Amino acid sequence: MKKYSQIIKEAEAGDSNPIVVELKNALMEELNAWYGYVIVKEFLVGPERANICEFYEETAKDELEDHGYWLMERISQLGGTIEDITLSPSTWENAKHKYIAPAWKSGGIPVKDSLETNIENEEGAIETYERIVSMTEDVDPVTNAKAKEILADETEHLQELKDFLNDIK
């Protein structure tokens, strides 16, 4: 495992802390996920709609209030800023895992399509948090512990989405 000083030296030009860079990416992805759940929940059509709407509402809250707010706080604690992220929601497109727009069909968003989209989003989140866990393992125990907690949440979200998808097939 690299020492923190080595990680800092290898950071991109202009970025003094690569952990902050990864946390900012995670924040953009969390904002995309929150938006993706909130924006579609009232327009879902198809089987299990009511249960999935309830799950989306709970998950959106988790993505923003547990994950997103903590990421903002930790970025600040590590001396980073989110000025570039707050300029406009379009800046969230700078995330490694991009926002995936819902597929509108005949007056709504088919449950199956929405579940598949959110499965892809959660898989991206898992990849992001696995990277943060690995990166912080020996150098930042605070970030590492919370990243592991969020990783567990994202894994649970993924499983629930897959269960819903299996139920409607």
Contacts in CASP RR format, 6 or more apart in sequence:
PFRMAT RR
TARGET T0000
AUTHOR 0000-0000-0000
METHOD contacts of the structure
MODEL  1
MKKYSQIIKEAEAGDSNPIVVELKNALMEELNAWYGYVIVKEFLVGPERA
NICEFYEETAKDELEDHGYWLMERISQLGGTIEDITLSPSTWENAKHKYI
APAWKSGGIPVKDSLETNIENEEGAIETYERIVSMTEDVDPVTNAKAKEI
LADETEHLQELKDFLNDIK
1 137 0 8 1.000
1 138 0 8 1.000
2 10 0 8 1.000
3 138 0 8 1.000
3 139 0 8 1.000
4 138 0 8 1.000
4 139 0 8 1.000
4 140 0 8 1.000
7 18 0 8 1.000
7 19 0 8 1.000
7 135 0 8 1.000
7 139 0 8 1.000
8 16 0 8 1.000
8 17 0 8 1.000
8 18 0 8 1.000
10 18 0 8 1.000
11 17 0 8 1.000
11 18 0 8 1.000
11 21 0 8 1.000
12 18 0 8 1.000
12 21 0 8 1.000
15 21 0 8 1.000
17 78 0 8 1.000
17 79 0 8 1.000
17 80 0 8 1.000
18 135 0 8 1.000
19 78 0 8 1.000
19 132 0 8 1.000
19 135 0 8 1.000
19 136 0 8 1.000
19 139 0 8 1.000
19 140 0 8 1.000
19 143 0 8 1.000
20 75 0 8 1.000
20 78 0 8 1.000
20 79 0 8 1.000
20 80 0 8 1.000
22 128 0 8 1.000
22 131 0 8 1.000
22 132 0 8 1.000
22 135 0 8 1.000
23 71 0 8 1.000
23 74 0 8 1.000
23 75 0 8 1.000
23 78 0 8 1.000
23 132 0 8 1.000
23 143 0 8 1.000
24 71 0 8 1.000
24 75 0 8 1.000
24 80 0 8 1.000
24 82 0 8 1.000
24 84 0 8 1.000
24 85 0 8 1.000
25 94 0 8 1.000
25 95 0 8 1.000
25 96 0 8 1.000
25 128 0 8 1.000
26 67 0 8 1.000
26 71 0 8 1.000
26 125 0 8 1.000
26 128 0 8 1.000
26 129 0 8 1.000
26 132 0 8 1.000
26 150 0 8 1.000
27 68 0 8 1.000
27 71 0 8 1.000
27 72 0 8 1.000
27 75 0 8 1.000
27 82 0 8 1.000
27 85 0 8 1.000
28 85 0 8 1.000
28 91 0 8 1.000
28 92 0 8 1.000
28 94 0 8 1.000
28 95 0 8 1.000
29 95 0 8 1.000
29 96 0 8 1.000
29 97 0 8 1.000
29 121 0 8 1.000
29 124 0 8 1.000
29 125 0 8 1.000
29 128 0 8 1.000
30 63 0 8 1.000
30 64 0 8 1.000
30 67 0 8 1.000
30 68 0 8 1.000
30 71 0 8 1.000
30 125 0 8 1.000
31 64 0 8 1.000
31 68 0 8 1.000
31 85 0 8 1.000
31 89 0 8 1.000
31 92 0 8 1.000
32 92 0 8 1.000
32 95 0 8 1.000
32 97 0 8 1.000
32 98 0 8 1.000
32 99 0 8 1.000
32 121 0 8 1.000
33 59 0 8 1.000
33 60 0 8 1.000
33 63 0 8 1.000
33 118 0 8 1.000
33 121 0 8 1.000
33 122 0 8 1.000
33 125 0 8 1.000
34 60 0 8 1.000
34 63 0 8 1.000
34 64 0 8 1.000
34 68 0 8 1.000
35 89 0 8 1.000
35 92 0 8 1.000
35 99 0 8 1.000
36 60 0 8 1.000
36 99 0 8 1.000
36 102 0 8 1.000
36 118 0 8 1.000
36 121 0 8 1.000
37 56 0 8 1.000
37 57 0 8 1.000
37 59 0 8 1.000
37 60 0 8 1.000
37 63 0 8 1.000
37 118 0 8 1.000
38 56 0 8 1.000
38 57 0 8 1.000
38 60 0 8 1.000
39 102 0 8 1.000
40 56 0 8 1.000
40 102 0 8 1.000
40 109 0 8 1.000
40 114 0 8 1.000
41 52 0 8 1.000
41 53 0 8 1.000
41 56 0 8 1.000
41 57 0 8 1.000
41 60 0 8 1.000
42 53 0 8 1.000
43 102 0 8 1.000
43 104 0 8 1.000
43 107 0 8 1.000
43 108 0 8 1.000
43 109 0 8 1.000
44 52 0 8 1.000
44 53 0 8 1.000
44 56 0 8 1.000
44 108 0 8 1.000
44 109 0 8 1.000
44 110 0 8 1.000
44 111 0 8 1.000
44 114 0 8 1.000
45 106 0 8 1.000
45 107 0 8 1.000
45 108 0 8 1.000
45 109 0 8 1.000
45 110 0 8 1.000
45 111 0 8 1.000
46 110 0 8 1.000
46 111 0 8 1.000
46 112 0 8 1.000
46 168 0 8 1.000
47 111 0 8 1.000
47 167 0 8 1.000
47 168 0 8 1.000
48 111 0 8 1.000
48 164 0 8 1.000
48 167 0 8 1.000
48 168 0 8 1.000
49 111 0 8 1.000
51 164 0 8 1.000
52 111 0 8 1.000
52 114 0 8 1.000
52 115 0 8 1.000
52 164 0 8 1.000
55 160 0 8 1.000
55 164 0 8 1.000
56 118 0 8 1.000
59 157 0 8 1.000
59 160 0 8 1.000
62 153 0 8 1.000
62 157 0 8 1.000
66 150 0 8 1.000
66 153 0 8 1.000
67 150 0 8 1.000
67 153 0 8 1.000
70 146 0 8 1.000
70 150 0 8 1.000
72 82 0 8 1.000
74 142 0 8 1.000
74 143 0 8 1.000
74 146 0 8 1.000
75 81 0 8 1.000
75 82 0 8 1.000
78 143 0 8 1.000
84 91 0 8 1.000
84 94 0 8 1.000
85 91 0 8 1.000
85 92 0 8 1.000
92 99 0 8 1.000
93 99 0 8 1.000
96 124 0 8 1.000
96 128 0 8 1.000
97 121 0 8 1.000
97 124 0 8 1.000
97 125 0 8 1.000
97 127 0 8 1.000
97 128 0 8 1.000
100 117 0 8 1.000
100 120 0 8 1.000
100 121 0 8 1.000
102 109 0 8 1.000
102 113 0 8 1.000
102 114 0 8 1.000
102 117 0 8 1.000
103 109 0 8 1.000
103 110 0 8 1.000
103 113 0 8 1.000
103 114 0 8 1.000
103 117 0 8 1.000
105 113 0 8 1.000
111 164 0 8 1.000
111 168 0 8 1.000
112 165 0 8 1.000
112 168 0 8 1.000
115 161 0 8 1.000
115 164 0 8 1.000
115 165 0 8 1.000
115 168 0 8 1.000
116 165 0 8 1.000
118 157 0 8 1.000
118 161 0 8 1.000
119 158 0 8 1.000
119 161 0 8 1.000
119 162 0 8 1.000
119 165 0 8 1.000
122 154 0 8 1.000
122 157 0 8 1.000
122 158 0 8 1.000
122 161 0 8 1.000
123 158 0 8 1.000
125 154 0 8 1.000
125 157 0 8 1.000
126 151 0 8 1.000
126 154 0 8 1.000
126 155 0 8 1.000
126 158 0 8 1.000
129 147 0 8 1.000
129 148 0 8 1.000
129 150 0 8 1.000
129 151 0 8 1.000
129 154 0 8 1.000
130 151 0 8 1.000
132 143 0 8 1.000
132 144 0 8 1.000
132 147 0 8 1.000
133 144 0 8 1.000
133 147 0 8 1.000
133 148 0 8 1.000
133 151 0 8 1.000
136 143 0 8 1.000
136 144 0 8 1.000
136 147 0 8 1.000
137 144 0 8 1.000
END
